[in-house]
């Protein structure tokens, strides 16, 4: 069985809307219809993993431009009419494609159709583990270092909507104060995403519960993609991501405390949903191994979250590696329970760490509703507490979630409650999720140091050039972020602005370099070039920034696209 946490490493699918005739979509012309199934060519079918595959269920992703969103329904019917099978779900927003019931032979023949990008075997997905213990996570995230202060200071996120892709939400729970609602139930196929397991209600409570929540006034929407045992399928989860992409009320965040083995289709769906403006927090996984081998944890633009103990040590079960963006509290987390409207439950896992970050992302959007997902990610990672996580794992960043920087305008303060008098005792789930490992495998510390990525604040009188000199590691398929917050400059940037970049890397053709302006505009300075096999990058890029305010946070992004080696961003200079 696959499990409910995961992330990063899939090619981004930028599916564009194109019009295709039925003949073009099916690859049929004239007498080709007379061909027998046995005579049709076959193609490869991607298998997400040995355990947990769903026999007879396949996810089909169409090639960019092969069918417009409005034509996916007719295209899918034309394809199954030709190759066999039955369409179960059409995907119109996050990816363009469909889920179908068919035989393995029919799937292989369908995979060879020129309109099909790939066919992937459907698989089951699960969630995380439960343990007993006290609550402490909120107390930890609003301060840089231990010991705990016994208070949690926060700001409003009332304008933000958080989508919880999980087992549903007990919307009537007193923790939510009428702010929780149902989006869609992809298990029962109706509009009531009621929780019959408890995992989703617990996650929602950590995101936005009035006692246990990071963002205490955020609006919560349940999107049910897992059943009463905590299991689901990639096809249902992709349908949930597709629904969020089409229906999200922005500013919006989404939490996916779910996962399993690598799925190109799921990673592509999450990537496109992020491109549509929804910030995603995803769990790294509970297998004490490399998170890059799991989905949606391997999705590059999502915020992948590992789990820590109350001592700031990496939790023994938490996945690690270069796909992680940040750590957050994830062991023995007390939150809302699903058994009654006042119930509580304690759980452990990266499933519990991810909603801490989703709630923090909501706080960022509450402070700046125009922030893009890339800006939210950059803000949370650059402001994180660095060097606090002990034994973070090979290749991991050493960043621990910190929200204290957001508390600059009349924040409210609450004292975390160990056992609230208004709640019932911790309830036990009717089904027992997979138990997290009880022993900690030896972890090798990274051979390269993880640099601090805190943004540099430029001096007010001098308006540049601004130089950022902190080294930022670039993992295989990883992304380096470095931000500069500029204040005190007057006017707008120049048409003759420039960015100078120095990167130490064994294969500069693998690098994509982008600048993100304070208003969220992403400008590509350098594209990937497989033929450019030289090492290191030192280059000045002229750029027209006229009309853009000089003041604000400017972010440089350096992404490794081919994954052949590692490196680091040495420095960059911004001339406005």
C-alpha positions as a Python dict, from the first residue, in 0.01 Angstrom:
ca = {
    (1, 'X'): (0, 0, 0),
    (2, 'X'): (117, 352, -61),
    (3, 'X'): (84, 599, 222),
    (4, 'X'): (-42, 944, 301),
    (5, 'X'): (267, 1159, 279),
    (6, 'X'): (511, 1232, -6),
    (7, 'X'): (691, 1488, -269),
    (8, 'X'): (912, 1638, -543),
    (9, 'X'): (1064, 1551, -878),
    (10, 'X'): (840, 1539, -1180),
    (11, 'X'): (842, 1724, -1509),
    (12, 'X'): (604, 2015, -1506),
    (13, 'X'): (305, 1970, -1736),
    (14, 'X'): (202, 2303, -1883),
    (15, 'X'): (-106, 2173, -2061),
    (16, 'X'): (-242, 2435, -2299),
    (17, 'X'): (-590, 2450, -2445),
    (18, 'X'): (-594, 2322, -2801),
    (19, 'X'): (-875, 2207, -3026),
    (20, 'X'): (-865, 1863, -3181),
    (21, 'X'): (-1112, 1675, -3394),
    (22, 'X'): (-1226, 1336, -3278),
    (23, 'X'): (-1015, 1179, -3551),
    (24, 'X'): (-705, 1369, -3440),
    (25, 'X'): (-758, 1284, -3074),
    (26, 'X'): (-802, 917, -3137),
    (27, 'X'): (-536, 895, -3402),
    (28, 'X'): (-791, 744, -3638),
    (29, 'X'): (-830, 828, -4003),
    (30, 'X'): (-1036, 662, -4272),
    (31, 'X'): (-1009, 284, -4277),
    (32, 'X'): (-784, 275, -3969),
    (33, 'X'): (-1098, 194, -3773),
    (34, 'X'): (-1102, -143, -3939),
    (35, 'X'): (-781, -249, -3759),
    (36, 'X'): (-817, -520, -3499),
    (37, 'X'): (-708, -448, -3137),
    (38, 'X'): (-427, -700, -3165),
    (39, 'X'): (-282, -510, -3461),
    (40, 'X'): (-267, -177, -3278),
    (41, 'X'): (74, -54, -3155),
    (42, 'X'): (146, -51, -2782),
    (43, 'X'): (327, 188, -2550),
    (44, 'X'): (464, 180, -2195),
    (45, 'X'): (240, 211, -1890),
    (46, 'X'): (397, 376, -1587),
    (47, 'X'): (364, 178, -1267),
    (48, 'X'): (372, 377, -943),
    (49, 'X'): (496, 82, -739),
    (50, 'X'): (453, -288, -677),
    (51, 'X'): (236, -276, -365),
    (52, 'X'): (-96, -96, -367),
    (53, 'X'): (-162, -85, -741),
    (54, 'X'): (-532, -90, -834),
    (55, 'X'): (-589, -357, -1101),
    (56, 'X'): (-787, -237, -1398),
    (57, 'X'): (-765, 135, -1312),
    (58, 'X'): (-547, 374, -1512),
    (59, 'X'): (-478, 748, -1522),
    (60, 'X'): (-443, 893, -1872),
    (61, 'X'): (-276, 1232, -1925),
    (62, 'X'): (-320, 1396, -2266),
    (63, 'X'): (-41, 1580, -2443),
    (64, 'X'): (-40, 1960, -2429),
    (65, 'X'): (-250, 2098, -2712),
    (66, 'X'): (-415, 1767, -2791),
    (67, 'X'): (-753, 1870, -2652),
    (68, 'X'): (-902, 2182, -2498),
    (69, 'X'): (-1042, 2159, -2148),
    (70, 'X'): (-1391, 2173, -2294),
    (71, 'X'): (-1311, 1879, -2522),
    (72, 'X'): (-1156, 1641, -2270),
    (73, 'X'): (-1488, 1467, -2207),
    (74, 'X'): (-1547, 1392, -2574),
    (75, 'X'): (-1180, 1308, -2629),
    (76, 'X'): (-1178, 1054, -2347),
    (77, 'X'): (-1493, 887, -2479),
    (78, 'X'): (-1343, 867, -2828),
    (79, 'X'): (-1026, 708, -2693),
    (80, 'X'): (-1198, 438, -2489),
    (81, 'X'): (-1434, 369, -2777),
    (82, 'X'): (-1132, 290, -2991),
    (83, 'X'): (-913, 109, -2737),
    (84, 'X'): (-1164, -28, -2487),
    (85, 'X'): (-1247, 53, -2127),
    (86, 'X'): (-1482, 290, -1947),
    (87, 'X'): (-1419, 650, -1842),
    (88, 'X'): (-1468, 702, -1468),
    (89, 'X'): (-1348, 1060, -1413),
    (90, 'X'): (-1242, 1345, -1642),
    (91, 'X'): (-971, 1591, -1533),
    (92, 'X'): (-1023, 1940, -1674),
    (93, 'X'): (-814, 2184, -1469),
    (94, 'X'): (-506, 2051, -1289),
    (95, 'X'): (-422, 1811, -1572),
    (96, 'X'): (-609, 1734, -1892),
    (97, 'X'): (-692, 1370, -1896),
    (98, 'X'): (-909, 1106, -1735),
    (99, 'X'): (-929, 792, -1523),
    (100, 'X'): (-1052, 478, -1694),
    (101, 'X'): (-1128, 118, -1609),
    (102, 'X'): (-960, -108, -1865),
    (103, 'X'): (-742, -412, -1905),
    (104, 'X'): (-363, -394, -1904),
    (105, 'X'): (-357, -472, -2277),
    (106, 'X'): (-605, -192, -2351),
    (107, 'X'): (-395, 50, -2143),
    (108, 'X'): (-79, -38, -2337),
    (109, 'X'): (-254, 19, -2670),
    (110, 'X'): (-397, 350, -2547),
    (111, 'X'): (-49, 460, -2435),
    (112, 'X'): (70, 447, -2797),
    (113, 'X'): (-189, 700, -2918),
    (114, 'X'): (-18, 1022, -3034),
    (115, 'X'): (-260, 1236, -2832),
    (116, 'X'): (-163, 1064, -2506),
    (117, 'X'): (128, 1197, -2302),
    (118, 'X'): (140, 895, -2070),
    (119, 'X'): (-71, 629, -1901),
    (120, 'X'): (-10, 551, -1535),
    (121, 'X'): (-135, 260, -1324),
    (122, 'X'): (-364, 383, -1048),
    (123, 'X'): (-260, 304, -690),
    (124, 'X'): (-383, 336, -334),
    (125, 'X'): (-270, 607, -94),
    (126, 'X'): (-277, 618, 285),
    (127, 'X'): (-236, 862, 568),
    (128, 'X'): (-23, 869, 882),
    (129, 'X'): (7, 739, 1232),
    (130, 'X'): (-141, 801, 1577),
    (131, 'X'): (22, 824, 1917),
    (132, 'X'): (-65, 983, 2250),
    (133, 'X'): (104, 1282, 2411),
    (134, 'X'): (82, 1657, 2480),
    (135, 'X'): (44, 1950, 2244),
    (136, 'X'): (337, 2187, 2191),
    (137, 'X'): (357, 2274, 1819),
    (138, 'X'): (196, 2619, 1829),
    (139, 'X'): (421, 2722, 2115),
    (140, 'X'): (727, 2625, 1914),
    (141, 'X'): (663, 2795, 1580),
    (142, 'X'): (634, 3155, 1704),
    (143, 'X'): (984, 3163, 1853),
    (144, 'X'): (1332, 3105, 1721),
    (145, 'X'): (1476, 2882, 1991),
    (146, 'X'): (1382, 2662, 2285),
    (147, 'X'): (1271, 2663, 2566),
    (148, 'X'): (900, 2705, 2499),
    (149, 'X'): (747, 3034, 2611),
    (150, 'X'): (398, 2894, 2696),
    (151, 'X'): (239, 3148, 2459),
    (152, 'X'): (147, 3160, 2092),
    (153, 'X'): (127, 3497, 1917),
    (154, 'X'): (-53, 3516, 1584),
    (155, 'X'): (-226, 3741, 1332),
    (156, 'X'): (-544, 3716, 1124),
    (157, 'X'): (-597, 3504, 814),
    (158, 'X'): (-972, 3568, 788),
    (159, 'X'): (-949, 3655, 417),
    (160, 'X'): (-780, 3324, 328),
    (161, 'X'): (-938, 2987, 240),
    (162, 'X'): (-759, 2661, 322),
    (163, 'X'): (-848, 2348, 124),
    (164, 'X'): (-791, 2020, 310),
    (165, 'X'): (-749, 1724, 73),
    (166, 'X'): (-795, 1439, 317),
    (167, 'X'): (-1060, 1218, 480),
    (168, 'X'): (-1306, 1507, 510),
    (169, 'X'): (-1381, 1743, 798),
    (170, 'X'): (-1630, 1725, 1085),
    (171, 'X'): (-1753, 2074, 997),
    (172, 'X'): (-1977, 2096, 1306),
    (173, 'X'): (-1682, 2071, 1547),
    (174, 'X'): (-1666, 2361, 1791),
    (175, 'X'): (-1300, 2419, 1698),
    (176, 'X'): (-1410, 2558, 1362),
    (177, 'X'): (-1675, 2804, 1479),
    (178, 'X'): (-1880, 2776, 1162),
    (179, 'X'): (-1580, 2846, 936),
    (180, 'X'): (-1555, 2491, 796),
    (181, 'X'): (-1753, 2370, 496),
    (182, 'X'): (-1756, 2087, 244),
    (183, 'X'): (-1617, 2125, -105),
    (184, 'X'): (-1668, 1786, -271),
    (185, 'X'): (-1653, 1421, -169),
    (186, 'X'): (-1466, 1214, -429),
    (187, 'X'): (-1527, 892, -233),
    (188, 'X'): (-1908, 911, -205),
    (189, 'X'): (-1943, 1138, -510),
    (190, 'X'): (-2149, 1402, -334),
    (191, 'X'): (-2118, 1751, -187),
    (192, 'X'): (-2081, 1645, 179),
    (193, 'X'): (-1717, 1575, 266),
    (194, 'X'): (-1792, 1429, 609),
    (195, 'X'): (-1502, 1271, 800),
    (196, 'X'): (-1547, 908, 909),
    (197, 'X'): (-1183, 851, 1001),
    (198, 'X'): (-1050, 1152, 1192),
    (199, 'X'): (-732, 1235, 1004),
    (200, 'X'): (-883, 1522, 803),
    (201, 'X'): (-1052, 1680, 1104),
    (202, 'X'): (-724, 1666, 1297),
    (203, 'X'): (-535, 1826, 1008),
    (204, 'X'): (-800, 2098, 970),
    (205, 'X'): (-777, 2168, 1343),
    (206, 'X'): (-403, 2226, 1316),
    (207, 'X'): (-448, 2458, 1020),
    (208, 'X'): (-733, 2664, 1159),
    (209, 'X'): (-887, 2542, 1485),
    (210, 'X'): (-963, 2812, 1740),
    (211, 'X'): (-761, 2629, 2007),
    (212, 'X'): (-515, 2415, 1811),
    (213, 'X'): (-488, 2610, 1485),
    (214, 'X'): (-201, 2814, 1346),
    (215, 'X'): (-439, 3044, 1153),
    (216, 'X'): (-732, 3068, 1393),
    (217, 'X'): (-981, 3249, 1170),
    (218, 'X'): (-902, 3099, 828),
    (219, 'X'): (-1189, 2951, 627),
    (220, 'X'): (-1164, 2571, 588),
    (221, 'X'): (-1298, 2359, 301),
    (222, 'X'): (-1292, 1980, 312),
    (223, 'X'): (-1215, 1794, -10),
    (224, 'X'): (-1256, 1424, 64),
    (225, 'X'): (-1017, 1200, -130),
    (226, 'X'): (-960, 925, 132),
    (227, 'X'): (-1211, 674, 268),
    (228, 'X'): (-1305, 566, 620),
    (229, 'X'): (-991, 352, 650),
    (230, 'X'): (-763, 637, 545),
    (231, 'X'): (-704, 491, 199),
    (232, 'X'): (-760, 640, -142),
    (233, 'X'): (-642, 625, -500),
    (234, 'X'): (-423, 854, -705),
    (235, 'X'): (-713, 897, -946),
    (236, 'X'): (-938, 1032, -668),
    (237, 'X'): (-664, 1258, -531),
    (238, 'X'): (-594, 1402, -877),
    (239, 'X'): (-968, 1466, -910),
    (240, 'X'): (-952, 1653, -579),
    (241, 'X'): (-659, 1866, -695),
    (242, 'X'): (-846, 1929, -1020),
    (243, 'X'): (-1150, 2047, -822),
    (244, 'X'): (-942, 2280, -604),
    (245, 'X'): (-775, 2428, -913),
    (246, 'X'): (-1112, 2506, -1069),
    (247, 'X'): (-1297, 2623, -757),
    (248, 'X'): (-1042, 2782, -522),
    (249, 'X'): (-1144, 3115, -372),
    (250, 'X'): (-822, 3312, -344),
    (251, 'X'): (-606, 3386, -161),
    (252, 'X'): (-591, 3013, -103),
    (253, 'X'): (-372, 2742, 45),
    (254, 'X'): (-410, 2366, 17),
    (255, 'X'): (-280, 2092, 244),
    (256, 'X'): (-198, 1739, 131),
    (257, 'X'): (-105, 1523, 429),
    (258, 'X'): (-111, 1225, 198),
    (259, 'X'): (121, 1042, -34),
    (260, 'X'): (268, 730, -185),
    (261, 'X'): (523, 622, -441),
    (262, 'X'): (613, 857, -724),
    (263, 'X'): (326, 953, -953),
    (264, 'X'): (401, 1176, -1251),
    (265, 'X'): (31, 1247, -1294),
    (266, 'X'): (-21, 1364, -935),
    (267, 'X'): (294, 1577, -934),
    (268, 'X'): (187, 1738, -1262),
    (269, 'X'): (-160, 1812, -1124),
    (270, 'X'): (-21, 1978, -811),
    (271, 'X'): (230, 2176, -1017),
    (272, 'X'): (-41, 2318, -1240),
    (273, 'X'): (-264, 2396, -943),
    (274, 'X'): (22, 2595, -790),
    (275, 'X'): (70, 2775, -1120),
    (276, 'X'): (-299, 2869, -1097),
    (277, 'X'): (-226, 3052, -770),
    (278, 'X'): (-291, 2799, -490),
    (279, 'X'): (-9, 2753, -236),
    (280, 'X'): (38, 2384, -146),
    (281, 'X'): (189, 2238, 171),
    (282, 'X'): (260, 1865, 136),
    (283, 'X'): (386, 1605, 381),
    (284, 'X'): (732, 1458, 323),
    (285, 'X'): (634, 1106, 430),
    (286, 'X'): (687, 874, 726),
    (287, 'X'): (934, 617, 594),
    (288, 'X'): (1262, 759, 730),
    (289, 'X'): (1401, 777, 377),
    (290, 'X'): (1444, 1015, 84),
    (291, 'X'): (1127, 1219, 29),
    (292, 'X'): (1216, 1261, -339),
    (293, 'X'): (1086, 906, -396),
    (294, 'X'): (728, 996, -300),
    (295, 'X'): (436, 1197, -435),
    (296, 'X'): (325, 1466, -395),
    (297, 'X'): (638, 1528, -182),
    (298, 'X'): (856, 1539, -494),
    (299, 'X'): (659, 1826, -652),
    (300, 'X'): (919, 2103, -693),
    (301, 'X'): (695, 2407, -641),
    (302, 'X'): (503, 2275, -341),
    (303, 'X'): (625, 2330, 16),
    (304, 'X'): (746, 1988, 133),
    (305, 'X'): (744, 1951, 510),
    (306, 'X'): (940, 1719, 740),
    (307, 'X'): (852, 1656, 1105),
    (308, 'X'): (1034, 1740, 1429),
    (309, 'X'): (1003, 1636, 1792),
    (310, 'X'): (954, 1882, 2077),
    (311, 'X'): (1333, 1869, 2128),
    (312, 'X'): (1387, 2002, 1771),
    (313, 'X'): (1524, 1665, 1659),
    (314, 'X'): (1401, 1525, 1330),
    (315, 'X'): (1126, 1277, 1412),
    (316, 'X'): (1252, 921, 1365),
    (317, 'X'): (984, 846, 1107),
    (318, 'X'): (1020, 1166, 902),
    (319, 'X'): (1146, 1149, 547),
    (320, 'X'): (1436, 1376, 458),
    (321, 'X'): (1653, 1481, 164),
    (322, 'X'): (1685, 1758, -93),
    (323, 'X'): (1313, 1770, -168),
    (324, 'X'): (1236, 1905, 180),
    (325, 'X'): (1179, 2279, 207),
    (326, 'X'): (1119, 2309, 580),
    (327, 'X'): (1058, 2121, 906),
    (328, 'X'): (767, 2176, 1146),
    (329, 'X'): (632, 2013, 1464),
    (330, 'X'): (490, 1670, 1386),
    (331, 'X'): (518, 1442, 1690),
    (332, 'X'): (236, 1396, 1942),
    (333, 'X'): (24, 1682, 1809),
    (334, 'X'): (-310, 1741, 1983),
    (335, 'X'): (-594, 1868, 1765),
    (336, 'X'): (-964, 1828, 1691),
    (337, 'X'): (-1113, 1477, 1695),
    (338, 'X'): (-1390, 1351, 1471),
    (339, 'X'): (-1589, 1142, 1723),
    (340, 'X'): (-1786, 1439, 1861),
    (341, 'X'): (-1820, 1814, 1821),
    (342, 'X'): (-1583, 1868, 2115),
    (343, 'X'): (-1354, 1568, 2070),
    (344, 'X'): (-976, 1571, 2055),
    (345, 'X'): (-715, 1337, 1917),
    (346, 'X'): (-336, 1314, 1927),
    (347, 'X'): (-144, 1208, 1617),
    (348, 'X'): (214, 1198, 1495),
    (349, 'X'): (359, 1215, 1147),
    (350, 'X'): (460, 1449, 870),
    (351, 'X'): (82, 1466, 817),
    (352, 'X'): (79, 1676, 1133),
    (353, 'X'): (380, 1888, 1032),
    (354, 'X'): (238, 1988, 695),
    (355, 'X'): (-76, 2164, 832),
    (356, 'X'): (144, 2376, 1060),
    (357, 'X'): (304, 2509, 741),
    (358, 'X'): (-30, 2538, 560),
    (359, 'X'): (-156, 2750, 848),
    (360, 'X'): (159, 2963, 838),
    (361, 'X'): (112, 3007, 462),
    (362, 'X'): (-239, 3133, 535),
    (363, 'X'): (-92, 3387, 779),
    (364, 'X'): (146, 3509, 507),
    (365, 'X'): (-146, 3551, 267),
    (366, 'X'): (-346, 3722, 539),
    (367, 'X'): (-69, 3980, 565),
    (368, 'X'): (-24, 4004, 186),
    (369, 'X'): (-320, 3866, -13),
    (370, 'X'): (-138, 3932, -342),
    (371, 'X'): (157, 3704, -261),
    (372, 'X'): (217, 3428, -514),
    (373, 'X'): (285, 3066, -413),
    (374, 'X'): (652, 3123, -497),
    (375, 'X'): (661, 3428, -270),
    (376, 'X'): (490, 3242, 13),
    (377, 'X'): (743, 2958, -15),
    (378, 'X'): (1032, 3205, -25),
    (379, 'X'): (897, 3395, 276),
    (380, 'X'): (852, 3087, 494),
    (381, 'X'): (1187, 2932, 406),
    (382, 'X'): (1389, 3253, 428),
    (383, 'X'): (1237, 3347, 765),
    (384, 'X'): (1266, 2997, 913),
    (385, 'X'): (1488, 2932, 1214),
    (386, 'X'): (1811, 2783, 1080),
    (387, 'X'): (2043, 2528, 1235),
    (388, 'X'): (1792, 2416, 1499),
    (389, 'X'): (1699, 2068, 1372),
    (390, 'X'): (1930, 1795, 1499),
    (391, 'X'): (2006, 1507, 1259),
    (392, 'X'): (1794, 1654, 978),
    (393, 'X'): (1897, 1375, 740),
    (394, 'X'): (2124, 1351, 438),
    (395, 'X'): (2065, 1633, 191),
    (396, 'X'): (1802, 1807, 405),
    (397, 'X'): (1776, 2178, 467),
    (398, 'X'): (1802, 2279, 831),
    (399, 'X'): (1506, 2515, 852),
    (400, 'X'): (1238, 2506, 1121),
    (401, 'X'): (907, 2687, 1074),
    (402, 'X'): (899, 3029, 1242),
    (403, 'X'): (604, 3270, 1230),
    (404, 'X'): (726, 3535, 1474),
    (405, 'X'): (823, 3775, 1194),
    (406, 'X'): (456, 3803, 1095),
    (407, 'X'): (355, 3945, 1431),
    (408, 'X'): (422, 4312, 1364),
    (409, 'X'): (73, 4466, 1369),
    (410, 'X'): (-131, 4437, 1689),
    (411, 'X'): (-124, 4057, 1709),
    (412, 'X'): (-341, 3863, 1949),
    (413, 'X'): (-188, 3626, 2200),
    (414, 'X'): (-315, 3296, 2331),
    (415, 'X'): (-174, 3042, 2571),
    (416, 'X'): (-153, 2689, 2427),
    (417, 'X'): (-371, 2443, 2613),
    (418, 'X'): (-243, 2100, 2707),
    (419, 'X'): (-585, 1949, 2776),
    (420, 'X'): (-874, 2193, 2717),
    (421, 'X'): (-1164, 2153, 2958),
    (422, 'X'): (-1412, 2188, 2672),
    (423, 'X'): (-1294, 1875, 2493),
    (424, 'X'): (-1345, 1508, 2546),
    (425, 'X'): (-1061, 1267, 2612),
    (426, 'X'): (-841, 1162, 2322),
    (427, 'X'): (-1031, 928, 2095),
    (428, 'X'): (-894, 624, 1922),
    (429, 'X'): (-957, 592, 1545),
    (430, 'X'): (-1187, 311, 1441),
    (431, 'X'): (-908, 194, 1213),
    (432, 'X'): (-545, 188, 1313),
    (433, 'X'): (-323, 371, 1063),
    (434, 'X'): (22, 238, 988),
    (435, 'X'): (248, 276, 1290),
    (436, 'X'): (545, 506, 1255),
    (437, 'X'): (887, 342, 1304),
    (438, 'X'): (986, 323, 1670),
    (439, 'X'): (1359, 307, 1606),
    (440, 'X'): (1572, 573, 1446),
    (441, 'X'): (1797, 467, 1164),
    (442, 'X'): (2146, 621, 1170),
    (443, 'X'): (2150, 939, 965),
    (444, 'X'): (2451, 1072, 785),
    (445, 'X'): (2490, 1447, 809),
    (446, 'X'): (2513, 1629, 475),
    (447, 'X'): (2864, 1663, 340),
    (448, 'X'): (2782, 2016, 231),
    (449, 'X'): (2656, 2272, 476),
    (450, 'X'): (2307, 2411, 445),
    (451, 'X'): (2343, 2787, 425),
    (452, 'X'): (2123, 3045, 588),
    (453, 'X'): (1885, 3198, 338),
    (454, 'X'): (1750, 3487, 540),
    (455, 'X'): (1673, 3782, 315),
    (456, 'X'): (1914, 4071, 317),
    (457, 'X'): (1769, 4412, 404),
    (458, 'X'): (1928, 4681, 192),
    (459, 'X'): (2038, 5008, 353),
    (460, 'X'): (1774, 5276, 308),
    (461, 'X'): (1980, 5568, 168),
    (462, 'X'): (2171, 5379, -103),
    (463, 'X'): (1946, 5240, -373),
    (464, 'X'): (2180, 4981, -506),
    (465, 'X'): (2338, 4786, -635),
    (466, 'X'): (2240, 4529, -372),
    (467, 'X'): (2459, 4221, -324),
    (468, 'X'): (2342, 3901, -156),
    (469, 'X'): (2638, 3685, -57),
    (470, 'X'): (2496, 3396, 146),
    (471, 'X'): (2565, 3058, -15),
    (472, 'X'): (2247, 2863, -91),
    (473, 'X'): (2271, 2491, -169),
    (474, 'X'): (2125, 2351, -493),
    (475, 'X'): (2038, 1983, -461),
    (476, 'X'): (1977, 1751, -754),
    (477, 'X'): (1645, 1868, -901),
    (478, 'X'): (1642, 2122, -620),
    (479, 'X'): (1575, 2494, -607),
    (480, 'X'): (1779, 2764, -434),
    (481, 'X'): (1597, 3075, -313),
    (482, 'X'): (1761, 3399, -203),
    (483, 'X'): (1567, 3714, -116),
    (484, 'X'): (1652, 4081, -66),
    (485, 'X'): (1406, 4311, 109),
    (486, 'X'): (1462, 4669, -6),
    (487, 'X'): (1314, 4973, 167),
    (488, 'X'): (1373, 5346, 159),
    (489, 'X'): (1426, 5371, -216),
    (490, 'X'): (1217, 5618, -411),
    (491, 'X'): (1059, 5577, -751),
    (492, 'X'): (1060, 5278, -979),
    (493, 'X'): (1330, 5056, -1121),
    (494, 'X'): (1513, 5135, -1444),
    (495, 'X'): (1470, 5003, -1796),
    (496, 'X'): (1843, 4926, -1779),
    (497, 'X'): (1833, 4724, -1458),
    (498, 'X'): (2049, 4414, -1431),
    (499, 'X'): (2099, 4097, -1228),
    (500, 'X'): (2446, 3945, -1186),
    (501, 'X'): (2453, 3581, -1082),
    (502, 'X'): (2740, 3359, -961),
    (503, 'X'): (2660, 2987, -928),
    (504, 'X'): (2901, 2702, -857),
    (505, 'X'): (2762, 2396, -1037),
    (506, 'X'): (2900, 2111, -1245),
    (507, 'X'): (2648, 2149, -1530),
    (508, 'X'): (2529, 2504, -1588),
    (509, 'X'): (2303, 2399, -1874),
    (510, 'X'): (2083, 2232, -1614),
    (511, 'X'): (2008, 2563, -1442),
    (512, 'X'): (1702, 2783, -1482),
    (513, 'X'): (1747, 3127, -1325),
    (514, 'X'): (1449, 3352, -1250),
    (515, 'X'): (1385, 3682, -1072),
    (516, 'X'): (1059, 3736, -883),
    (517, 'X'): (962, 4100, -833),
    (518, 'X'): (787, 4241, -523),
    (519, 'X'): (453, 4223, -705),
    (520, 'X'): (501, 3855, -788),
    (521, 'X'): (604, 3880, -1151),
    (522, 'X'): (843, 3597, -1241),
    (523, 'X'): (1104, 3682, -1506),
    (524, 'X'): (1319, 3406, -1654),
    (525, 'X'): (1679, 3523, -1686),
    (526, 'X'): (1824, 3194, -1809),
    (527, 'X'): (1658, 2884, -1952),
    (528, 'X'): (1791, 2529, -1935),
    (529, 'X'): (2018, 2421, -2222),
    (530, 'X'): (2114, 2054, -2232),
    (531, 'X'): (2395, 2126, -2479),
    (532, 'X'): (2571, 2366, -2240),
    (533, 'X'): (2780, 2117, -2041),
    (534, 'X'): (3030, 2367, -1898),
    (535, 'X'): (3067, 2411, -1522),
    (536, 'X'): (2970, 2718, -1317),
    (537, 'X'): (2768, 3023, -1411),
    (538, 'X'): (2884, 3384, -1383),
    (539, 'X'): (2666, 3614, -1587),
    (540, 'X'): (2503, 3958, -1587),
    (541, 'X'): (2150, 3971, -1729),
    (542, 'X'): (2013, 4308, -1845),
    (543, 'X'): (1644, 4344, -1767),
    (544, 'X'): (1378, 4611, -1815),
    (545, 'X'): (1213, 4670, -1476),
    (546, 'X'): (1064, 5011, -1552),
    (547, 'X'): (735, 5068, -1374),
    (548, 'X'): (820, 4829, -1090),
    (549, 'X'): (866, 4977, -743),
    (550, 'X'): (1218, 4940, -610),
    (551, 'X'): (1093, 4875, -258),
    (552, 'X'): (980, 4530, -153),
    (553, 'X'): (1114, 4175, -155),
    (554, 'X'): (1306, 4064, -464),
    (555, 'X'): (1373, 3691, -490),
    (556, 'X'): (1622, 3503, -706),
    (557, 'X'): (1536, 3142, -792),
    (558, 'X'): (1791, 2895, -929),
    (559, 'X'): (1644, 2556, -1022),
    (560, 'X'): (1832, 2241, -1126),
    (561, 'X'): (1629, 2068, -1398),
    (562, 'X'): (1837, 1765, -1502),
    (563, 'X'): (1953, 1635, -1164),
    (564, 'X'): (2303, 1529, -1267),
    (565, 'X'): (2493, 1701, -986),
    (566, 'X'): (2468, 1945, -696),
    (567, 'X'): (2601, 2297, -646),
    (568, 'X'): (2524, 2626, -476),
    (569, 'X'): (2426, 2985, -543),
    (570, 'X'): (2740, 3177, -446),
    (571, 'X'): (2608, 3533, -476),
    (572, 'X'): (2388, 3763, -678),
    (573, 'X'): (2366, 4137, -733),
    (574, 'X'): (2060, 4344, -819),
    (575, 'X'): (2100, 4682, -989),
    (576, 'X'): (1775, 4879, -1007),
}
